[in-house]
Amino acid sequence: MPARFLSRHLLASALFIAAARAAAVEPLEQHDIVLLQPGTLIEQRVEGGADAMAEYIKRLGAASTTAMRETPQQIPTAGFIVVALRAGGRAHAWFDFKPALGAAATAALTHVVETVPPTPVKGGDVVFALRVSVWGAKPPTTVAPAPAEWKEAARQAGHKLDLDVLVDQLWPR
């Protein structure tokens, strides 16, 4: 009888430890920021400079983590949240994850990008990406995003599109 009790206790302990480790997995981990335009151009276009941009990215990352925490857990994945900012406080998102994000996660992150007040911009769009992992995935191995919508626009055009042209085409003013 004591051996059976001990084995049940060990099994219960192992399950508890496994559950605790699973619960400790971060819903979203930000690895770095990928500038998709020259830094000097972004500096010219961001009102408030690098500090304002850093503060916005910090708020965006925190809100994205919260959104993922509140979204049902999915298969671990990694990739990019691509963000475009426009004058007037407008923001738009594209995603490049492998495997793809689930519909609920995509909707939640889109909502975050569109509602977190962006840093003001002037003189043109600002485009960057957050390189992230979701639900414990390893960091993405690619260094730059290539959202499906971007690939399709280039395919239809028959050539790679300039970033400003691409953003205008996929996110009309």
C-alpha positions in Angstrom: 0.0 0.0 0.0 2.7 2.6 0.8 4.4 2.0 -2.6 1.1 2.7 -4.4 0.6 5.9 -2.4 4.2 7.0 -3.2 3.8 6.3 -6.9 0.5 8.3 -6.9 2.1 11.1 -5.0 5.1 11.2 -7.4 2.7 11.2 -10.4 0.6 14.0 -8.9 3.8 16.0 -8.1 5.1 15.5 -11.7 1.8 16.6 -13.2 1.7 19.7 -10.9 5.3 20.6 -11.9 4.5 20.2 -15.6 1.4 22.3 -15.2 3.3 25.0 -13.3 5.9 25.1 -16.1 3.2 25.3 -18.8 1.6 28.2 -16.9 4.9 30.0 -16.8 5.2 30.2 -20.6 4.9 33.8 -21.7 2.1 34.4 -24.1 4.3 36.7 -26.2 8.0 37.4 -26.0 9.4 40.3 -28.0 12.9 39.6 -29.3 13.8 42.8 -31.1 12.6 45.5 -33.5 13.2 45.4 -37.2 13.3 48.8 -38.9 12.0 48.4 -42.4 13.1 52.0 -43.4 16.4 53.8 -42.8 16.7 55.0 -39.2 17.4 58.5 -40.4 14.1 58.5 -42.3 12.2 57.2 -39.3 13.8 59.9 -37.1 12.6 62.6 -39.5 9.1 61.3 -39.6 8.5 60.5 -35.8 7.5 63.5 -33.8 9.3 63.4 -30.5 12.2 61.4 -31.8 13.6 58.1 -30.7 12.3 58.4 -27.1 8.7 58.8 -28.3 9.1 55.8 -30.6 10.6 53.7 -27.9 7.8 54.6 -25.5 5.2 53.6 -28.2 6.9 50.3 -28.9 7.0 49.6 -25.2 3.2 50.2 -24.9 2.5 48.2 -28.0 4.6 45.3 -26.7 2.8 45.3 -23.3 -0.6 45.5 -24.9 0.2 42.7 -27.3 1.3 40.5 -24.4 -1.9 41.2 -22.5 -4.0 40.5 -25.6 -2.3 37.1 -26.1 -2.7 36.3 -22.5 -6.4 36.9 -22.8 -6.7 34.9 -26.1 -7.0 31.1 -26.0 -3.6 29.5 -26.2 -2.6 28.2 -29.6 0.3 26.3 -31.1 3.6 28.0 -30.3 4.7 30.1 -33.2 7.1 32.9 -34.1 7.3 35.7 -36.5 6.6 39.4 -37.0 4.0 41.9 -36.2 4.5 44.5 -38.9 3.2 48.0 -38.0 2.7 51.0 -40.3 2.0 54.4 -38.7 0.4 57.4 -40.5 -0.3 61.0 -39.6 -3.5 61.4 -37.7 -2.9 58.6 -35.2 -3.6 55.8 -37.7 -1.9 52.4 -37.5 -2.2 49.2 -39.5 -0.8 45.7 -39.0 0.3 42.7 -41.1 1.5 39.4 -39.7 4.1 36.9 -40.8 4.1 33.9 -38.5 5.1 30.3 -39.1 2.9 28.5 -38.4 0.2 31.1 -38.9 -1.5 32.7 -36.0 -5.0 31.5 -35.2 -7.9 33.7 -36.1 -8.5 34.8 -32.5 -4.9 35.8 -32.0 -4.8 37.7 -35.3 -7.9 39.6 -34.4 -6.6 40.4 -30.9 -3.2 41.7 -32.2 -4.8 43.6 -35.0 -7.1 45.3 -32.4 -4.0 46.2 -30.3 -2.1 47.8 -33.2 -5.2 49.8 -34.3 -6.1 51.0 -30.8 -2.8 51.7 -28.9 -2.3 55.4 -29.5 0.8 55.6 -31.8 3.5 58.1 -31.6 2.7 61.0 -34.0 4.3 60.9 -37.4 4.7 63.5 -40.1 5.9 63.6 -43.7 5.1 60.0 -44.6 4.5 56.5 -43.1 6.8 54.8 -40.6 7.0 51.0 -41.0 8.7 48.6 -38.6 8.2 45.1 -37.2 8.3 43.5 -33.8 10.1 40.1 -34.0 8.2 37.9 -31.5 7.5 34.4 -30.2 4.1 33.3 -29.1 3.4 30.6 -26.4 7.0 29.6 -25.9 8.1 29.2 -29.5 11.8 29.7 -30.4 12.6 33.1 -32.0 12.0 33.4 -35.7 15.0 32.4 -37.8 14.3 35.0 -40.5 15.6 38.5 -40.1 12.8 40.4 -41.9 9.1 40.0 -42.4 7.3 38.9 -45.6 3.6 39.0 -44.9 1.5 37.0 -47.3 -0.3 40.1 -48.5 3.1 41.7 -49.4 4.1 38.6 -51.3 0.8 38.6 -53.2 1.1 42.3 -54.1 4.6 41.8 -55.5 3.4 38.7 -57.4 0.6 40.7 -59.0 2.9 43.5 -59.8 5.5 41.1 -61.3 8.3 42.6 -59.2 9.3 43.6 -55.7 7.5 46.8 -54.7 9.0 49.8 -52.9 7.9 49.8 -49.3 6.0 53.1 -49.5 4.2 52.0 -52.7 3.4 48.6 -51.1 2.0 50.2 -47.9 -0.1 52.7 -49.9 -1.4 49.9 -52.2 -2.4 47.6 -49.3 -3.5 50.4 -46.9 -5.1 53.1 -49.0 -5.3 56.6 -47.6 
